[in-house]
């Protein structure tokens, strides 16, 4: 967390863009856009609500001008294939002080939910709005930096990438650091769930963690079994997704 707080855009650029030049390098991760994709992205950042999202962060002037310097399709793994995923490099200019800064924006297609929902629950029908609403409940500081939009008739989520947003590199953590990180993230998720329950529901939910606890395992056996089954199902689905894409049955948009 201390390292993340001291990170700057240049740190992010050096790691993701290889240098601090205003261009996204094409290669294994970043692919050229089609003319239709490029036109759609240019049009998206001409929308006032998208401009306000970018200028609202980091106390930027409301009248700041934004310009798309470069854009590329962002291949972040098999989960990106067949869906829209773009990295956008912008300049933000303040006309009064003539200062210019760069920012990196992530556009990701919002996929349909895999889990069923309660019929009586209030849930946005638009997938992008559903993802943003979920992010606001899980982590308000992150959710408020995101917005739902339409791109090429698909529902997407737009957010500015901050240097602090990089995922944890678990391989570089010690056992103690990994446990502390897991405890911290579990607390974030737990509090997000608790905010959506009344007092009686919270007590009932908490009580389900107490029975059937193994003496050899510091977790309810049903919870451990569910996590293991979920991880196995995820790996199998991931490999199947890769296979279908390789065979051409999951073409890129």
JOWO-V8449 format. One record per residue. N is the residue number from 1. OMEGA is omega in degrees with one decimal (none if undefined). Layout:
# JOWO-V8449
n = <N/N>
omega = <OMEGA/OMEGA>
This chain:
# JOWO-V8449
n = <1/2/3/4/5/6/7/8/9/10/11/12/13/14/15/16/17/18/19/20/21/22/23/24/25/26/27/28/29/30/31/32/33/34/35/36/37/38/39/40/41/42/43/44/45/46/47/48/49/50/51/52/53/54/55/56/57/58/59/60/61/62/63/64/65/66/67/68/69/70/71/72/73/74/75/76/77/78/79/80/81/82/83/84/85/86/87/88/89/90/91/92/93/94/95/96/97/98/99/100/101/102/103/104/105/106/107/108/109/110/111/112/113/114/115/116/117/118/119/120/121/122/123/124/125/126/127/128/129/130/131/132/133/134/135/136/137/138/139/140/141/142/143/144/145/146/147/148/149/150/151/152/153/154/155/156/157/158/159/160/161/162/163/164/165/166/167/168/169/170/171/172/173/174/175/176/177/178/179/180/181/182/183/184/185/186/187/188/189/190/191/192/193/194/195/196/197/198/199/200/201/202/203/204/205/206/207/208/209/210/211/212/213/214/215/216/217/218/219/220/221/222/223/224/225/226/227/228/229/230/231/232/233/234/235/236/237/238/239/240/241/242/243/244/245/246/247/248/249/250/251/252/253>
omega = <178.9/178.2/-178.3/-177.8/-177.1/-177.0/179.9/178.8/-179.6/176.1/179.9/-178.4/-179.5/-178.3/-174.1/-175.2/176.8/173.4/-175.4/175.9/-175.6/177.2/178.4/-176.8/177.4/-179.2/-175.6/-175.1/-176.0/-174.9/177.5/178.6/169.1/177.6/-179.5/179.0/-179.3/179.5/-179.2/-179.5/177.1/179.8/-179.4/-176.9/170.7/179.4/-174.1/-177.7/177.3/178.0/-179.4/177.4/-177.7/-177.2/-178.6/-178.8/176.1/175.3/178.3/-179.8/-179.0/-178.0/-179.8/178.5/177.8/-179.3/177.1/178.3/-176.7/178.8/-179.0/171.4/-173.4/178.8/-176.6/-177.0/-176.6/179.5/178.9/-174.0/-178.1/179.8/177.9/175.5/-174.1/169.5/-176.2/177.0/-176.7/165.1/178.4/-174.3/174.0/-174.1/-176.2/-177.5/-179.5/176.4/-179.7/175.9/179.0/169.6/-177.8/-176.7/178.8/174.6/-175.5/176.8/179.7/-178.2/178.1/-179.3/177.6/-177.5/176.5/178.7/177.0/-177.7/-177.8/-177.9/175.9/-175.5/177.3/179.0/178.3/-176.1/178.6/178.2/177.7/179.7/-179.6/179.2/177.4/179.1/179.0/178.6/-178.8/-178.3/-175.7/-178.5/177.6/-177.3/-179.5/178.2/-178.0/173.4/176.2/179.8/176.2/178.4/-179.1/178.3/176.5/179.6/-177.5/174.0/-178.5/175.5/174.7/177.4/176.8/177.6/-178.8/-175.6/-177.7/-178.5/176.4/174.2/-172.5/-177.5/-176.9/-178.0/172.2/179.6/-179.5/178.7/179.5/179.1/179.1/178.3/178.9/179.1/179.8/-179.4/177.8/178.7/177.3/-180.0/-179.4/179.2/178.2/176.8/-177.3/-180.0/-177.1/-179.8/169.9/-173.9/-178.5/179.7/178.2/178.9/179.7/179.3/179.1/-178.1/-178.8/-179.4/-174.2/-177.7/175.9/178.5/-179.4/178.3/-177.5/-175.6/-177.5/178.3/175.0/-176.8/-179.5/179.6/179.1/-179.4/-179.2/-179.5/179.9/179.8/179.6/179.4/179.2/179.3/179.4/-179.8/179.9/179.7/179.5/179.7/179.1/177.5/178.8/-178.4/-178.9/178.4/179.5/-179.9/176.7/179.8/175.7/-176.0/173.8/-179.7/none>
